[in-house]
Amino acid sequence: MSENKVVRFIKRPEGFVDESSFAFETAPMPVPGEGQILLRNFYHSLDPYMRPRMTEMDSYVPAFEIGQIMDGGGMGVVVESRHPDYKAGDVVMGMLQWAEYQATDVGGFMRKIEPGVAPWKDYLGVLGGASLTAYVGMKMIGEPKPGETLYVSAASGAVGSIAAQMGKIMGCRVVGSAGTDDKVAWLKDELGLDAAFNHRTVASMDAAIAEHCPEGIDIDFENVGGATLQAVLDHINHHGRIIMCGTISEYSEPGPGLKRIFRIVNHKVRMQGFIVSDHFDMMPDFTADMAGWLAEGKIKYRETIVEGIENMPKALVGLFRGENFGKLISKVGHEPN
């Protein structure tokens, strides 16, 4: 191999992102330096946090620089190693480039993955960062109690679907919203949520929350923001907990300010944001609990897998339009044997 296919970030979007912000190119094959490894990447995770990185806003992950090769969570197999702790054939997971091949330093978030424990894609899906995010938010902030009402926005997504099912496992009445009727049906028929609705077809979010959460909301796992968060605030119960995981409706353009936020004070509500990378100490508990729930059939999940590195920009744009179902993964190469 003498050529390498990559995706570069070439333009900061205004409003909704489209494929013009990216360029699919052919680049020279990278050569690992001393202490580096050469990877053949085969899976990439496509996630909402990538949209704020396309701007120069203050975020928990550095902004993409114009002209750089895109990067994000991914998996690769070592082709050549100039590092004593890695050998050809090792599979690693970390922040990887949108490239078929890359030479990279080791360390940071990069870690080896043992073969045969689970399907490779599951390390970016049900055993990956999205599920850990749901776990951290529910355990650390939500602290659910049996009989409480949990509302999850974007409940069919990679994070929301796990948070919703954790709510059921912990004895909550769980209500979710999604953007298509088939996603709503999956939430009710497959995941067993007590109620679910299509946020695109309701008269208003306020009316939908009032109908499906008649006794108010005790815990909100917030992935959307905007009008969704406003409706939650208007129906949050005393001592409610709002888990601020994301606000995908506002990533492209800021939404209107929230109203009646004194309810947070009056109802003694806890509203807390978090970043999952601050809580990797919870990984052992997460792994043990998730393995048990999967074995018992208490956790179900969906994935959308897009083939080909050239299709990654289109897939990411589709993520912000709700076109994926469950965890969105790009397959850029064949799995290792």
C-alpha positions as CSV (number, residue, x, y, z in Angstrom):
1,M,0.0,0.0,0.0
2,S,1.4,3.4,-1.0
3,E,-1.7,5.6,-0.6
4,N,-4.0,6.3,2.3
5,K,-7.6,7.6,2.2
6,V,-8.5,10.3,4.7
7,V,-11.3,12.8,5.5
8,R,-10.2,16.4,6.3
9,F,-12.2,19.2,8.0
10,I,-12.0,22.2,5.6
11,K,-14.8,24.7,6.5
12,R,-16.5,25.8,9.7
13,P,-20.3,25.4,9.1
14,E,-22.9,28.1,9.7
15,G,-26.1,26.7,11.0
16,F,-26.7,23.1,10.1
17,V,-23.6,21.3,9.0
18,D,-23.4,19.7,5.5
19,E,-20.9,17.7,3.6
20,S,-19.1,20.8,2.2
21,S,-17.3,21.1,5.6
22,F,-15.3,17.9,4.7
23,A,-13.0,16.7,2.0
24,F,-12.3,13.1,1.1
25,E,-8.6,12.9,-0.1
26,T,-5.8,10.5,-0.9
27,A,-2.7,11.1,1.2
28,P,0.7,9.4,1.4
29,M,1.0,6.2,3.5
30,P,2.1,7.2,7.0
31,V,5.4,5.9,8.5
32,P,5.6,5.3,12.3
33,G,8.4,7.1,14.1
34,E,10.3,5.8,17.1
35,G,7.9,4.9,19.9
36,Q,4.9,5.0,17.5
37,I,2.6,2.4,16.0
38,L,1.0,2.1,12.5
39,L,-2.7,1.3,12.7
40,R,-5.1,0.1,10.1
41,N,-8.4,1.6,11.3
42,F,-11.6,-0.5,10.9
43,Y,-14.3,1.1,13.0
44,H,-15.1,4.7,14.0
45,S,-17.8,6.1,16.3
46,L,-19.8,9.1,15.0
47,D,-21.2,11.2,17.9
48,P,-23.0,14.5,18.6
49,Y,-20.1,16.1,20.4
50,M,-18.4,16.4,17.0
51,R,-20.6,19.3,16.1
52,P,-19.4,21.8,18.7
53,R,-15.8,20.8,17.7
54,M,-16.6,22.3,14.3
55,T,-16.8,25.7,15.9
56,E,-14.4,27.6,18.0
57,M,-16.7,27.5,21.1
58,D,-15.3,26.5,24.5
59,S,-15.9,22.8,24.7
60,Y,-14.5,19.8,26.6
61,V,-12.7,18.5,23.4
62,P,-10.4,20.8,21.4
63,A,-12.0,22.3,18.2
64,F,-11.1,20.8,14.9
65,E,-8.5,22.9,13.0
66,I,-9.1,23.8,9.4
67,G,-7.2,21.4,7.3
68,Q,-6.7,18.7,9.9
69,I,-7.8,15.1,9.4
70,M,-11.0,14.5,11.4
71,D,-10.7,12.3,14.5
72,G,-12.9,10.7,17.1
73,G,-13.3,7.4,19.0
74,G,-12.3,4.4,16.9
75,M,-10.7,1.0,16.7
76,G,-7.6,-0.1,14.8
77,V,-5.3,-3.0,14.4
78,V,-1.5,-2.6,14.7
79,V,0.2,-3.2,11.4
80,E,3.7,-2.2,12.5
81,S,5.1,-1.3,15.9
82,R,8.1,0.7,17.0
83,H,6.9,0.6,20.6
84,P,7.9,-2.1,23.0
85,D,4.5,-2.6,24.5
86,Y,2.7,-3.2,21.2
87,K,3.0,-5.8,18.4
88,A,1.5,-6.4,15.0
89,G,-2.0,-7.8,15.4
90,D,-2.9,-6.0,18.6
91,V,-6.3,-4.2,18.5
92,V,-6.5,-0.8,20.1
93,M,-9.2,1.7,20.9
94,G,-8.8,5.4,21.3
95,M,-9.1,8.8,19.6
96,L,-8.2,7.9,16.0
97,Q,-8.1,9.8,12.7
98,W,-10.7,9.4,10.0
99,A,-8.1,7.6,7.9
100,E,-7.6,4.1,6.6
101,Y,-4.1,4.1,8.1
102,Q,-2.4,6.3,10.7
103,A,0.9,6.5,12.6
104,T,0.3,7.5,16.2
105,D,1.8,7.9,19.6
106,V,0.4,5.6,22.3
107,G,-0.9,6.6,25.7
108,G,-3.8,8.9,26.7
109,F,-7.1,7.2,26.1
110,M,-5.7,4.5,23.9
111,R,-6.0,1.0,25.3
112,K,-5.6,-2.6,24.0
113,I,-8.7,-4.7,23.5
114,E,-8.6,-8.4,24.1
115,P,-10.0,-10.6,21.3
116,G,-12.9,-13.0,21.8
117,V,-14.6,-11.1,24.7
118,A,-17.3,-9.4,22.6
119,P,-17.8,-8.4,19.0
120,W,-15.4,-5.7,18.1
121,K,-18.2,-3.2,17.2
122,D,-19.7,-3.6,20.7
123,Y,-16.7,-1.7,22.2
124,L,-17.9,1.4,20.4
125,G,-21.6,0.5,21.0
126,V,-23.2,-1.2,24.0
127,L,-19.8,-1.6,25.8
128,G,-18.5,1.8,24.7
129,G,-18.5,5.4,25.7
130,A,-22.1,6.1,24.9
131,S,-23.3,3.4,27.3
132,L,-20.8,4.5,29.9
133,T,-22.2,8.0,29.6
134,A,-25.7,6.8,30.3
135,Y,-24.4,4.8,33.3
136,V,-22.5,7.7,34.8
137,G,-25.4,10.1,34.4
138,M,-27.9,7.8,35.9
139,K,-25.8,6.6,38.8
140,M,-24.0,9.8,39.7
141,I,-26.7,12.4,39.1
142,G,-30.1,10.7,38.5
143,E,-29.9,8.4,41.6
144,P,-33.2,6.7,40.5
145,K,-35.6,5.3,43.1
146,P,-38.4,2.8,42.5
147,G,-41.7,4.4,41.5
148,E,-40.1,7.7,40.2
149,T,-40.8,9.0,36.7
150,L,-37.8,9.2,34.4
151,Y,-38.1,11.1,31.1
152,V,-35.4,10.5,28.4
153,S,-35.2,12.7,25.4
154,A,-33.6,11.2,22.2
155,A,-34.5,7.9,23.9
156,S,-33.8,5.7,20.9
157,G,-30.2,7.0,20.6
158,A,-27.0,5.3,21.8
159,V,-27.0,7.1,25.2
160,G,-30.7,7.6,25.7
161,S,-31.7,4.0,25.0
162,I,-29.3,2.7,27.7
163,A,-30.4,5.4,30.2
164,A,-34.1,4.5,29.6
165,Q,-33.4,0.8,30.1
166,M,-31.4,1.5,33.3
167,G,-34.5,3.4,34.5
168,K,-36.6,0.3,34.0
169,I,-34.1,-2.0,35.7
170,M,-34.1,0.4,38.7
171,G,-37.9,0.4,39.0
172,C,-38.8,3.7,37.5
173,R,-41.7,4.6,35.3
174,V,-39.9,5.5,32.1
175,V,-41.1,7.9,29.3
176,G,-39.1,8.5,26.2
177,S,-39.3,10.6,23.0
178,A,-37.9,10.0,19.6
179,G,-38.2,11.5,16.1
180,T,-40.0,8.7,14.1
181,D,-42.9,6.4,14.7
182,D,-40.8,3.3,14.2
183,K,-38.3,4.5,16.9
184,V,-41.3,5.2,19.2
185,A,-42.6,1.7,18.5
186,W,-39.2,0.2,19.3
187,L,-39.1,2.1,22.6
188,K,-42.4,0.7,23.7
189,D,-42.5,-2.8,22.1
190,E,-38.8,-3.8,22.4
191,L,-37.4,-1.8,25.3
192,G,-40.6,-1.9,27.4
193,L,-40.9,1.8,28.1
194,D,-44.1,2.8,29.9
195,A,-44.8,5.5,27.4
196,A,-43.2,7.1,24.3
197,F,-44.0,9.7,21.8
198,N,-42.8,11.3,18.5
199,H,-41.6,14.8,19.3
200,R,-42.0,15.8,15.7
201,T,-45.7,15.1,15.5
202,V,-47.0,16.3,18.9
203,A,-48.9,19.6,19.2
204,S,-46.3,20.8,21.6
205,M,-43.6,19.4,23.9
206,D,-45.5,20.9,26.9
207,A,-48.7,19.1,26.0
208,A,-46.8,15.8,25.3
209,I,-45.0,15.9,28.7
210,A,-48.3,16.8,30.5
211,E,-50.0,13.8,28.8
212,H,-47.3,11.2,29.3
213,C,-46.0,12.3,32.6
214,P,-49.2,13.2,34.5
215,E,-47.5,13.1,37.9
216,G,-44.6,15.2,36.7
217,I,-40.9,14.3,36.1
218,D,-38.6,13.2,38.9
219,I,-35.5,12.6,36.7
220,D,-34.8,14.0,33.3
221,F,-32.0,12.5,31.2
222,E,-31.5,15.5,28.9
223,N,-30.0,15.0,25.4
224,V,-31.9,17.6,23.4
225,G,-32.3,21.0,25.1
226,G,-34.3,23.8,23.7
227,A,-38.1,23.3,23.8
228,T,-37.6,19.9,25.3
229,L,-35.7,21.2,28.3
230,Q,-38.3,24.0,28.7
231,A,-41.1,21.5,28.9
232,V,-39.2,19.4,31.4
233,L,-38.6,22.5,33.6
234,D,-42.3,23.3,33.5
235,H,-43.1,19.8,34.8
236,I,-40.2,18.9,37.1
237,N,-41.2,17.7,40.5
238,H,-39.8,18.8,43.9
239,H,-36.3,17.5,44.4
240,G,-36.1,16.5,40.7
241,R,-32.8,15.8,39.0
242,I,-31.9,17.0,35.5
243,I,-29.0,15.1,34.0
244,M,-27.5,17.5,31.5
245,C,-25.8,15.2,29.0
246,G,-26.3,17.1,25.7
247,T,-28.3,19.7,23.9
248,I,-28.2,18.5,20.3
249,S,-31.0,20.8,19.2
250,E,-28.8,23.8,19.9
251,Y,-25.5,22.6,18.4
252,S,-26.1,24.2,15.0
253,E,-27.8,27.4,16.2
254,P,-28.5,28.7,19.7
255,G,-32.0,28.3,20.9
256,P,-34.2,30.8,22.8
257,G,-33.4,31.3,26.5
258,L,-35.2,29.2,29.1
259,K,-38.1,30.7,30.9
260,R,-39.5,30.2,34.4
261,I,-36.1,28.8,35.6
262,F,-37.0,29.9,39.2
263,R,-38.7,26.6,39.4
264,I,-35.2,25.1,39.9
265,V,-35.0,27.1,43.1
266,N,-38.6,26.8,44.2
267,H,-38.7,23.0,43.6
268,K,-35.2,22.4,44.9
269,V,-34.1,20.8,41.6
270,R,-30.6,19.6,41.0
271,M,-29.4,20.3,37.4
272,Q,-26.0,19.1,36.7
273,G,-23.8,18.6,33.6
274,F,-21.0,16.0,33.4
275,I,-18.3,14.8,31.0
276,V,-17.9,11.0,30.9
277,S,-14.1,11.2,30.6
278,D,-13.9,12.6,34.1
279,H,-15.4,9.4,35.4
280,F,-13.4,6.5,33.9
281,D,-13.0,5.2,37.5
282,M,-16.6,3.9,37.1
283,M,-15.6,1.7,34.2
284,P,-15.2,-1.5,36.3
285,D,-18.6,-1.2,37.8
286,F,-20.1,-0.3,34.4
287,T,-18.5,-3.3,32.8
288,A,-19.7,-5.7,35.5
289,D,-23.2,-4.3,35.6
290,M,-23.6,-4.2,31.8
291,A,-22.3,-7.7,31.3
292,G,-24.8,-8.9,33.8
293,W,-27.7,-7.0,32.3
294,L,-26.8,-8.3,28.8
295,A,-26.6,-11.9,30.0
296,E,-30.0,-11.5,31.6
297,G,-31.6,-10.0,28.5
298,K,-32.3,-6.7,30.3
299,I,-30.5,-4.5,27.8
300,K,-31.3,-4.4,24.1
301,Y,-29.6,-2.1,21.6
302,R,-29.6,-1.0,17.9
303,E,-26.8,0.1,15.7
304,T,-26.5,1.9,12.3
305,I,-23.3,0.8,10.5
306,V,-22.2,2.9,7.5
307,E,-19.7,1.2,5.2
308,G,-16.8,3.1,3.7
309,I,-14.6,6.0,4.8
310,E,-15.9,8.1,1.9
311,N,-19.4,8.0,3.5
312,M,-18.4,9.2,6.9
313,P,-19.3,12.9,6.3
314,K,-22.7,12.0,5.0
315,A,-23.3,9.7,7.9
316,L,-22.3,12.4,10.4
317,V,-24.5,15.0,8.8
318,G,-27.4,12.5,9.0
319,L,-26.7,12.0,12.7
320,F,-27.7,15.6,13.3
321,R,-30.9,15.1,11.4
322,G,-31.9,12.0,13.3
323,E,-31.4,9.6,10.4
324,N,-29.5,6.9,12.4
325,F,-31.2,4.4,14.6
326,G,-29.2,3.7,17.8
327,K,-25.4,3.9,17.9
328,L,-23.9,5.2,14.7
329,I,-20.7,3.4,13.6
330,S,-18.6,3.8,10.5
331,K,-16.9,0.7,9.1
332,V,-13.7,1.8,7.3
333,G,-12.0,-1.5,7.0
334,H,-12.4,-5.2,7.6
335,E,-12.3,-6.6,11.1
336,P,-9.1,-8.3,12.2
337,N,-9.1,-12.1,12.3
